Amino acid sequence: MTEALEIRRAEPDELDEVVSILSEAARWLLERGIRQWPDPFPRDRAAALLERGSFYLALLDGQPVAAFALLWSDPAFWGEQPPNAGYVHAVAVRRAYAGRGIGERLLEWAEGQTAAAGRDYLRLDCMSNNEVLRAYYERLGFEQRGEAVFDDFTATLFERRCRA
């Protein structure tokens, strides 16, 4: 039986919760040698997305168990693009809820929102050296579309046509 997962826009007063979820994920990744995000997750980065209404929380039984951002453009990673995609960033699931398919359900929800907005693609990225996450996205039907190179890291770009 699938647990009822509620996904809703994060409220401004939930910034601490969002940062806590992201920092927990960052810490777990860093313990495994993966520098996806700094720990603690930068509060100002989360606040900027939250203020734009781009951060979402996933709840089980009213308890926040995951957070992610859904954007309608992403020039920093993808360059200027036509308005044909939704862009997912900062997907994090609390470790106590790992392995329950929550990440996949978040991406399915984001895909539904993207399709409802009349867009054809869901796009995301991860650190190029995070082989486990890259394989996970590929299992979920995302295809590599290149890389975004920055001063201190390289991200692999992924895209999936919306099925919704």
Buried (B, 14 or more C-beta within 10 A) or exposed (E): EEEEBEBEEBEEEBBEBBBBBBBBBBBBBBEEEBBBBEBBBBBEBBBEBBEEEBBBBBBBEEEBBBBBBBBEEBEEBBEEEEEEBBBBBBBBBBEEBBEBBBBEBBBBBBBBBBBEBEBBBBBBBBBBBBEEBBEBBEEBBBEEBBEBEEEEEEBBBBBBEBEE
